[in-house]
Amino acid sequence: MSEIIASVEDVLYPIVANINVYLSNYILVFLLVFCADYFTIRTKGVQIRYIKDMFTQLTEKRHVEGKKSISSFQALMVSTASRVGTGNIAGIATAVATGGPGAVFWMWVMALAGAASAFVESTLAQIWKVRGKEGEFRGGPAYYIEQALGKRWVGVLFAILLIICYAYGFNGLQAFNMASALEYYIPDYATNGAAVALGIVLVVMTAFVIFGGSKRISIITSIVVPVMALAYIGLGLFITFTNLDQLPAVFAYIGESAFDFQSIFGGFAGSVVVLGIKRGLFSNEAGMGSAPNAAATASVSHPVKQGLVQSLSVYIDTLIVCTCSAFMVLIFYVQSGGTFGELNGMPLVQMAVNSAVGEMGIHFVTFAIFAFAFSSLIGNYFYAESNIRFIKNSPVLLTVFRITCLVAIMVGCLNNFTLAWNFADITMGFMAIVNLIAILLLGKWAFKALDDYTAQRKLGKDPVFVADSIEGMPATQCWHIGSDDLKDVGPQPVKEYFEEAIDADGDSFEPVK
C-alpha cells in the first residue's frame, strides 16, 4: 500500500507543487498586497489610528447571556491560536535563510498593511453573524457571502475549501511537525512506535477539547495561547538583550538585504521581497478568510470593535512572535559571520537557540513547537466547525466530522504526505481568493460601520451598532437593538477566562447575572 501511495505522489507531486508555487507566488500574493493597500487607504489607516482602541476593546464584557457566549478577548485568543503556529518558528527561519535577512523588513511592512484587511473581513463577519440557541454566535466569509452577496453556493464552496485546508491538511501537518520534533530525543521515532503513542495522546487531548464545544475551545486557548506566547517572547527578549552589541549588525543586514534590488528582480518568485511578504501574510492570515470565523463569535456592542481586536492579532503574530524568531536567528547569523551554512527551517532555529542559551534552549523550542502546534490544531478546528455548521447544522454530521478530524491528526503523526500538504496549500489559495473578492465587493459596508463607530466615539459614546441606521445595508440577523437593550454579562474579562478554566466542562458554565 505504501508503495502505491509513493508512486502516486511521485507522479502528482510535481504538478501540484507547480500549481501551488504559481498560485501563491503570483496570484495570491499580489491580490493580498492589493487588498491590504486598498483597505489601508480607504480606512485612512485604521490599523494605526485606532491602536489604543484595540487594547481597550479587549476588556469589553459579553453583552449576550448564554452558556456558550464568547467575549472579545476569547475570540482574539481563538484567532491568535490559529495564526500562531510552527510557521512562526520554522517558517521565519526558512524565509530568512532562503531570501536573506531583508525578508524580515518586508514581513513587517505587510503586517502593518495587512492589518487593514484583517479589520475589514472581521468587521464584515460581525455584521453578518448569526446567533445560536445558547447565546453563541457564528459567522465568517461563508455567512457574509450568503447574506450580503446572496450567493449561498459560493459560501458553501468557501466552507468546503476551508474545511479541507484547515481541518485535514493543516491539522495533519501540525501533527506531523509535532511528531517530527521527537526525532532529536528518540532515534527512529517514526518506526519504533513513538509516533503512534504521540498520535494517541494528541487525539485524546484534541477530542477532550473539540467535543466540549466552542466555549471549551475558547477557554483552553485563552490559557494556552498567552502562556505559550509570553514564554516564547521571553526567550526571544532574553537572547536579544544579552546580545545587544549584535543588534546594529542585525539591522544593517536587514536594511542591506531588503533593498538589494539586483537580487529582487533577478529571481522575483524567490526574492527577499516575495518571501518576506509571503511569510508576513501567510503567517498572520490577514485577508485569507480564516480569522473572521473566530471574530464573528464575540459578543460586542459594535462590529468595528472586533475588527480592531483582530487587527491587533495580526500585530501579535507578526510584529511580536515572528520578530522574536527572526532576531534569534539573525543574532546567530551575525555571530556566524553572515552565513547559515546548510542550516534551514527548524534545525536553524534550534542551532540558533542552542548557541545563545545552551542545550536547554533546544528543549524549550521543542516545547514551543508542541504548544504552538496544539493551539493551532484547536484554532483550525474551530474555524472548520463553524463552516460545517454553515453547510448543514446537523449533530450527526458534526460528530462524524469531529471523528474524521481526529483521524487526520493521527495520520499526520505517522506520515509525511507532502502531496497532501501541497494540496492543502492550493485549497487555501483558492479559499483566500474567494474571500478577497468578497471583501472587495462588501468592503463599503465595513467602511460605513467604521464611520458610524468614529462618529459615536467623537461624541464620547461607547459605540453601539444598529444595522437599520446604515442606509441600503443588506439584511442582518443581529444588530437590531439599541444601547438601552444592551447589558454587560459576566465578571471582569481576562479574569473570567482563568476562573472558567477551572470548570472542565464549558457546557456547564452559567454566566453571572
C-alpha positions as CSV (number, residue, x, y, z in Angstrom):
1,M,0.0,0.0,0.0
2,S,2.8,2.4,0.9
3,E,4.5,1.7,-2.4
4,I,1.3,2.6,-4.3
5,I,1.0,5.9,-2.3
6,A,4.6,6.7,-3.0
7,S,4.1,6.1,-6.8
8,V,1.1,8.3,-6.9
9,E,3.0,11.0,-5.0
10,D,5.9,10.8,-7.5
11,V,3.5,11.4,-10.4
12,L,1.3,14.1,-8.9
13,Y,3.7,16.0,-6.7
14,P,5.5,17.9,-9.5
15,I,2.1,19.0,-10.9
16,V,0.6,20.0,-7.6
17,A,3.8,21.7,-6.4
18,N,4.0,23.8,-9.6
19,I,0.4,24.9,-9.3
20,N,1.0,25.8,-5.7
21,V,4.1,27.9,-6.5
22,Y,2.3,29.8,-9.3
23,L,-0.8,30.4,-7.2
24,S,1.0,31.5,-4.0
25,N,3.9,33.4,-5.5
26,Y,2.0,35.4,-8.1
27,I,-1.8,35.4,-8.0
28,L,-2.4,35.2,-4.2
29,V,0.5,37.4,-3.1
30,F,-0.4,40.2,-5.5
31,L,-4.1,40.0,-4.6
32,L,-3.3,40.1,-0.9
33,V,-1.0,43.1,-1.3
34,F,-3.5,45.0,-3.4
35,C,-6.3,44.4,-0.8
36,A,-4.0,45.4,2.1
37,D,-3.0,48.7,0.4
38,Y,-6.5,49.4,-0.8
39,F,-8.1,48.9,2.6
40,T,-5.4,50.9,4.3
41,I,-6.2,53.8,2.1
42,R,-10.0,53.5,2.3
43,T,-10.0,53.2,6.1
44,K,-7.4,56.0,6.4
45,G,-5.0,53.7,8.2
46,V,-7.5,52.4,10.7
47,Q,-4.9,49.9,11.9
48,I,-2.7,52.8,13.0
49,R,-5.3,55.4,14.0
50,Y,-7.1,53.1,16.5
51,I,-4.2,51.2,18.1
52,K,-5.3,52.5,21.6
53,D,-8.9,51.2,20.9
54,M,-7.5,47.7,20.0
55,F,-6.4,47.3,23.6
56,T,-9.4,48.9,25.3
57,Q,-11.8,46.7,23.5
58,L,-10.2,43.6,25.0
59,T,-11.8,44.4,28.3
60,E,-15.3,44.6,27.0
61,K,-17.7,42.2,28.7
62,R,-20.1,40.0,26.8
63,H,-23.5,41.6,26.0
64,V,-25.4,38.4,25.5
65,E,-26.4,35.8,28.1
66,G,-25.9,32.1,27.3
67,K,-23.8,29.1,28.2
68,K,-21.8,29.5,25.0
69,S,-21.5,33.2,24.7
70,I,-17.9,34.3,24.0
71,S,-16.2,37.6,24.8
72,S,-14.0,39.8,22.7
73,F,-10.8,38.6,24.4
74,Q,-11.7,34.9,24.0
75,A,-12.4,35.4,20.3
76,L,-9.0,37.1,20.0
77,M,-7.3,34.1,21.6
78,V,-9.0,31.6,19.3
79,S,-7.9,33.5,16.2
80,T,-4.4,34.0,17.6
81,A,-4.2,30.3,18.4
82,S,-4.7,29.5,14.7
83,R,-2.4,32.4,13.5
84,V,0.5,31.5,15.8
85,G,1.9,28.1,14.7
86,T,5.1,26.4,13.8
87,G,5.3,28.8,10.8
88,N,6.2,31.5,13.4
89,I,9.3,29.5,14.2
90,A,10.4,27.4,11.3
91,G,8.7,29.5,8.6
92,I,10.6,32.6,9.6
93,A,13.9,30.8,9.6
94,T,13.2,29.4,6.1
95,A,12.3,32.8,4.8
96,V,15.5,34.4,6.2
97,A,17.8,31.6,5.1
98,T,16.3,31.4,1.6
99,G,15.6,35.1,0.8
100,G,18.0,36.9,3.1
101,P,17.7,39.0,6.3
102,G,15.7,41.6,4.4
103,A,12.7,39.3,4.4
104,V,12.1,40.4,7.9
105,F,11.6,44.1,6.8
106,W,9.0,43.1,4.2
107,M,7.3,40.9,6.7
108,W,6.9,43.9,9.0
109,V,5.6,46.1,6.1
110,M,3.0,43.6,5.2
111,A,1.9,43.1,8.8
112,L,1.2,46.8,9.1
113,A,-0.7,46.9,5.8
114,G,-2.4,43.5,6.1
115,A,-3.9,44.5,9.5
116,A,-6.4,46.7,7.4
117,S,-7.6,43.6,5.6
118,A,-8.0,41.8,8.9
119,F,-10.1,44.7,10.1
120,V,-12.4,44.7,7.1
121,E,-13.0,40.9,7.0
122,S,-13.6,40.7,10.7
123,T,-15.9,43.6,10.8
124,L,-18.0,42.1,8.0
125,A,-18.1,38.8,9.9
126,Q,-19.5,40.6,12.9
127,I,-22.1,42.4,10.8
128,W,-23.5,39.2,9.2
129,K,-23.1,36.8,12.1
130,V,-25.9,34.5,13.3
131,R,-26.9,33.6,16.8
132,G,-27.4,30.1,18.2
133,K,-29.9,28.9,20.9
134,E,-27.4,29.1,23.8
135,G,-26.1,32.6,23.2
136,E,-23.3,31.6,20.9
137,F,-22.6,33.5,17.6
138,R,-21.3,32.0,14.4
139,G,-20.1,33.7,11.2
140,G,-17.3,34.2,8.7
141,P,-16.9,34.6,5.0
142,A,-19.4,31.8,4.1
143,Y,-22.0,33.7,6.2
144,Y,-21.4,37.2,4.8
145,I,-21.2,35.8,1.2
146,E,-24.6,34.2,1.6
147,Q,-26.4,37.1,3.4
148,A,-24.8,40.1,1.9
149,L,-24.0,38.9,-1.6
150,G,-26.9,36.4,-1.9
151,K,-24.7,33.7,-3.2
152,R,-25.1,30.6,-0.9
153,W,-23.3,28.3,-3.4
154,V,-20.2,30.5,-3.2
155,G,-20.5,30.4,0.6
156,V,-20.7,26.6,0.5
157,L,-17.7,26.5,-1.8
158,F,-15.7,28.6,0.6
159,A,-16.7,26.5,3.5
160,I,-15.6,23.3,1.8
161,L,-12.3,24.7,0.8
162,L,-11.7,25.9,4.4
163,I,-12.6,22.5,5.9
164,I,-10.3,20.6,3.6
165,C,-7.5,23.1,4.2
166,Y,-7.6,23.6,7.9
167,A,-9.3,20.5,9.4
168,Y,-7.5,18.0,7.4
169,G,-4.5,19.5,5.6
170,F,-3.1,22.0,8.1
171,N,-4.0,20.0,11.2
172,G,-2.3,16.9,9.7
173,L,0.7,19.0,9.0
174,Q,0.8,20.4,12.6
175,A,0.6,16.8,13.9
176,F,3.4,15.7,11.7
177,N,5.6,18.7,12.9
178,M,4.9,17.7,16.5
179,A,5.9,14.1,15.8
180,S,9.0,15.2,13.9
181,A,10.1,17.2,16.9
182,L,10.7,13.9,18.8
183,E,13.5,13.0,16.4
184,Y,16.0,14.9,18.5
185,Y,15.1,12.8,21.5
186,I,14.1,9.5,20.1
187,P,16.1,8.0,17.2
188,D,13.9,6.2,14.6
189,Y,10.8,7.7,16.3
190,A,8.8,7.0,13.2
191,T,9.3,3.3,13.3
192,N,9.7,2.4,16.9
193,G,6.1,3.2,18.0
194,A,6.8,6.7,19.5
195,A,4.9,8.4,16.7
196,V,1.9,6.1,17.3
197,A,2.0,6.9,21.1
198,L,2.1,10.6,20.4
199,G,-0.7,10.3,18.0
200,I,-2.9,8.6,20.6
201,V,-2.1,11.2,23.2
202,L,-2.7,14.0,20.8
203,V,-6.0,12.5,19.6
204,V,-7.3,12.1,23.2
205,M,-6.3,15.7,24.1
206,T,-7.9,17.2,21.0
207,A,-11.1,15.1,21.5
208,F,-11.4,16.4,25.0
209,V,-11.4,20.0,23.7
210,I,-13.4,19.7,20.5
211,F,-16.2,17.6,22.0
212,G,-16.6,20.2,24.7
213,G,-17.9,22.8,22.2
214,S,-16.9,26.4,21.3
215,K,-16.9,27.5,25.0
216,R,-14.3,24.9,26.0
217,I,-12.2,25.7,22.9
218,S,-12.2,29.4,23.8
219,I,-11.3,28.6,27.5
220,I,-8.4,26.3,26.5
221,T,-7.0,28.8,24.0
222,S,-7.4,31.6,26.5
223,I,-5.0,29.8,28.7
224,V,-2.6,28.1,26.3
225,V,-2.0,31.0,23.9
226,P,-1.0,33.7,26.4
227,V,1.3,31.4,28.4
228,M,2.8,29.9,25.3
229,A,3.3,33.3,23.6
230,L,4.7,35.0,26.6
231,A,7.2,32.2,27.3
232,Y,8.5,32.3,23.7
233,I,8.6,36.1,23.6
234,G,10.5,36.0,26.9
235,L,13.1,33.7,25.3
236,G,13.4,36.0,22.3
237,L,13.8,39.1,24.5
238,F,16.4,37.3,26.7
239,I,18.5,36.4,23.7
240,T,18.2,39.8,22.2
241,F,19.1,41.8,25.4
242,T,22.0,39.5,26.1
243,N,23.4,40.3,22.7
244,L,22.6,44.0,22.3
245,D,26.0,44.6,20.8
246,Q,24.9,42.5,17.8
247,L,21.8,44.5,17.1
248,P,23.5,47.2,14.9
249,A,24.8,44.5,12.7
250,V,21.4,42.7,12.6
251,F,19.6,45.9,11.4
252,A,22.4,46.6,8.9
253,Y,21.9,43.1,7.4
254,I,18.2,43.6,7.3
255,G,18.4,47.0,5.6
256,E,21.1,46.0,3.1
257,S,19.2,42.8,2.1
258,A,15.8,44.4,2.0
259,F,16.8,46.9,-0.7
260,D,19.1,44.6,-2.7
261,F,17.2,45.3,-5.9
262,Q,19.5,43.3,-8.1
263,S,18.6,40.2,-6.1
264,I,15.0,41.2,-6.0
265,F,14.5,41.4,-9.7
266,G,16.9,38.7,-10.6
267,G,14.6,35.9,-9.3
268,F,11.4,37.6,-8.2
269,A,9.5,34.5,-7.0
270,G,12.2,33.6,-4.6
271,S,13.3,37.1,-3.8
272,V,13.6,38.7,-0.4
273,V,10.5,40.8,-1.1
274,V,8.2,37.9,-2.1
275,L,9.5,35.7,0.7
276,G,9.1,38.4,3.3
277,I,5.6,39.3,2.1
278,K,4.5,35.7,1.9
279,R,5.8,35.0,5.4
280,G,4.0,38.0,6.8
281,L,0.7,37.4,5.0
282,F,0.6,33.7,5.3
283,S,1.6,33.7,9.0
284,N,-0.9,36.2,10.2
285,E,-3.6,35.1,7.6
286,A,-4.9,38.7,7.2
287,G,-7.4,38.7,4.4
288,M,-7.4,35.0,3.9
289,G,-10.8,34.3,5.4
290,S,-9.8,32.2,8.4
291,A,-9.8,34.6,11.4
292,P,-13.3,36.1,10.6
293,N,-14.7,32.7,11.7
294,A,-13.4,33.5,15.2
295,A,-14.1,37.2,15.0
296,A,-17.8,36.6,14.5
297,T,-18.2,34.6,17.7
298,A,-17.5,37.6,20.0
299,S,-20.4,39.3,21.8
300,V,-19.7,43.0,21.3
301,S,-21.7,46.2,21.0
302,H,-20.3,47.2,17.6
303,P,-18.8,45.2,14.8
304,V,-15.8,47.6,14.5
305,K,-14.7,46.6,18.0
306,Q,-13.9,43.1,16.9
307,G,-12.4,44.3,13.7
308,L,-9.9,46.3,15.7
309,V,-9.2,43.4,18.0
310,Q,-8.4,41.1,15.1
311,S,-6.0,43.8,13.7
312,L,-4.2,43.5,17.0
313,S,-4.0,39.7,16.5
314,V,-2.0,40.4,13.3
315,Y,0.5,42.5,15.2
316,I,0.8,39.9,17.9
317,D,1.5,37.2,15.3
318,T,4.0,39.0,13.1
319,L,5.4,42.0,14.8
320,I,6.0,40.2,18.1
321,V,6.2,36.4,17.8
322,C,7.7,36.2,14.3
323,T,10.1,39.1,15.1
324,C,11.3,37.1,18.2
325,S,12.1,34.2,15.9
326,A,13.8,36.4,13.3
327,F,16.0,38.1,15.9
328,M,17.1,34.9,17.5
329,V,18.1,33.6,14.0
330,L,19.8,36.8,12.9
331,I,21.9,37.2,16.0
332,F,23.2,33.7,15.3
333,Y,23.7,34.9,11.7
334,V,25.9,37.7,12.8
335,Q,27.9,35.5,15.2
336,S,28.5,33.1,12.3
337,G,30.0,35.7,10.1
338,G,27.0,36.4,7.9
339,T,26.2,32.8,6.9
340,F,23.8,30.0,7.9
341,G,25.8,27.3,6.2
342,E,23.5,24.4,5.2
343,L,21.0,25.1,8.1
344,N,17.4,26.0,7.3
345,G,14.0,25.7,9.0
346,M,13.6,24.2,12.4
347,P,17.3,22.9,12.7
348,L,18.4,26.5,12.1
349,V,16.2,27.8,15.0
350,Q,17.4,25.0,17.2
351,M,21.0,25.7,16.5
352,A,20.5,29.5,17.0
353,V,18.9,29.0,20.4
354,N,21.4,26.4,21.4
355,S,24.2,28.8,20.5
356,A,22.6,31.5,22.7
357,V,21.4,29.6,25.8
358,G,22.8,26.1,25.5
359,E,21.1,22.7,25.1
360,M,18.2,23.7,27.4
361,G,17.2,26.1,24.5
362,I,16.6,23.1,22.3
363,H,14.2,21.6,24.9
364,F,12.4,24.9,25.1
365,V,12.0,25.2,21.3
366,T,10.6,21.6,21.2
367,F,8.1,22.5,23.9
368,A,7.2,25.7,22.0
369,I,6.6,23.6,18.8
370,F,4.2,21.4,20.7
371,A,2.4,24.3,22.3
372,F,2.2,26.3,19.1
373,A,1.1,23.3,17.1
374,F,-1.6,22.2,19.6
375,S,-3.1,25.7,19.8
376,S,-3.2,25.8,16.0
377,L,-5.0,22.4,16.0
378,I,-7.7,23.8,18.2
379,G,-8.0,27.1,16.4
380,N,-8.1,25.4,13.0
381,Y,-10.8,23.0,14.2
382,F,-12.8,25.9,15.5
383,Y,-12.8,27.5,12.0
384,A,-13.8,24.3,10.3
385,E,-16.6,23.5,12.7
386,S,-18.2,26.9,12.1
387,N,-18.2,26.1,8.3
388,I,-19.6,22.6,8.8
389,R,-22.5,24.2,10.7
390,F,-22.9,26.6,7.8
391,I,-23.3,23.8,5.3
392,K,-25.7,21.8,7.4
393,N,-26.3,22.2,11.2
394,S,-26.7,18.5,12.0
395,P,-25.5,16.9,15.3
396,V,-24.8,13.6,13.4
397,L,-22.8,15.3,10.7
398,L,-20.8,17.3,13.3
399,T,-20.0,14.1,15.3
400,V,-18.8,12.4,12.1
401,F,-16.7,15.4,11.2
402,R,-15.1,15.5,14.6
403,I,-14.1,11.9,14.3
404,T,-12.6,12.4,10.8
405,C,-10.6,15.4,12.2
406,L,-9.1,13.1,14.9
407,V,-8.2,10.5,12.2
408,A,-6.4,13.3,10.2
409,I,-4.4,14.1,13.3
410,M,-3.4,10.5,13.8
411,V,-2.5,10.1,10.2
412,G,-0.5,13.3,10.3
413,C,1.6,12.0,13.2
414,L,2.5,8.9,11.2
415,N,3.1,10.1,7.7
416,N,4.6,13.0,5.8
417,F,2.2,13.2,2.9
418,T,3.9,16.0,1.1
419,L,1.4,15.8,-1.7
420,A,-1.5,16.3,0.7
421,W,0.2,19.3,2.3
422,N,0.7,21.0,-1.1
423,F,-2.9,20.2,-2.0
424,A,-4.0,21.9,1.3
425,D,-1.9,25.0,0.3
426,I,-3.8,25.1,-3.0
427,T,-7.2,24.9,-1.4
428,M,-6.0,27.7,1.0
429,G,-5.1,29.8,-2.1
430,F,-8.5,29.4,-3.7
431,M,-10.2,29.9,-0.4
432,A,-8.3,33.2,0.1
433,I,-9.2,34.3,-3.4
434,V,-12.9,33.7,-2.8
435,N,-12.7,35.7,0.4
436,L,-10.6,38.6,-1.0
437,I,-13.1,39.1,-3.9
438,A,-16.0,39.0,-1.4
439,I,-14.5,41.6,0.9
440,L,-13.6,43.9,-2.0
441,L,-17.2,43.8,-3.0
442,L,-18.5,44.2,0.5
443,G,-15.8,46.5,1.9
444,K,-18.0,49.6,1.6
445,W,-20.2,48.3,4.5
446,A,-17.2,47.9,6.7
447,F,-16.2,51.5,5.8
448,K,-19.7,52.7,6.8
449,A,-19.6,50.8,10.0
450,L,-16.2,52.4,10.8
451,D,-17.7,55.9,10.0
452,D,-20.5,55.1,12.5
453,Y,-18.0,54.0,15.1
454,T,-15.9,57.1,14.6
455,A,-18.9,59.4,14.8
456,Q,-20.1,57.9,18.1
457,R,-16.5,58.0,19.5
458,K,-16.3,61.7,18.7
459,L,-19.5,62.2,20.8
460,G,-17.9,60.5,23.7
461,K,-20.1,57.4,23.5
462,D,-19.4,53.8,23.8
463,P,-20.3,52.8,20.2
464,V,-23.4,50.7,19.7
465,F,-24.3,49.5,16.2
466,V,-27.8,49.4,14.8
467,A,-27.9,48.0,11.3
468,D,-31.0,49.9,10.3
469,S,-29.1,53.1,10.7
470,I,-26.9,52.2,7.7
471,E,-28.9,53.1,4.6
472,G,-29.0,50.3,2.0
473,M,-27.2,47.7,4.1
474,P,-28.2,44.1,3.2
475,A,-30.4,42.4,5.9
476,T,-28.6,41.2,9.0
477,Q,-29.8,38.7,11.6
478,C,-28.3,40.6,14.5
479,W,-27.7,44.3,15.3
480,H,-31.3,45.4,15.6
481,I,-31.2,46.6,19.2
482,G,-30.1,49.9,20.7
483,S,-27.9,50.8,23.6
484,D,-30.8,50.7,26.0
485,D,-31.2,47.0,25.4
486,L,-27.6,46.1,26.0
487,K,-26.2,44.8,29.2
488,D,-22.8,43.5,30.3
489,V,-22.8,39.8,31.3
490,G,-20.2,38.1,33.5
491,P,-17.3,39.1,35.7
492,Q,-14.4,41.2,34.6
493,P,-13.0,40.0,31.2
494,V,-9.5,38.4,31.4
495,K,-10.1,37.2,35.0
496,E,-13.1,35.4,33.7
497,Y,-11.1,33.0,31.5
498,F,-8.9,31.7,34.2
499,E,-11.9,31.2,36.5
500,E,-13.9,29.4,33.8
501,A,-10.9,27.2,33.1
502,I,-11.5,25.6,36.5
503,D,-14.8,24.3,35.1
504,A,-13.6,21.5,32.7
505,D,-17.0,21.3,31.1
506,G,-17.7,24.5,29.2
507,D,-21.3,23.5,28.6
508,S,-22.0,23.6,32.4
509,F,-20.9,27.2,32.7
510,E,-23.6,29.6,34.0
511,P,-23.0,33.3,33.4
512,V,-23.2,35.7,36.2
513,K,-26.5,37.5,36.2
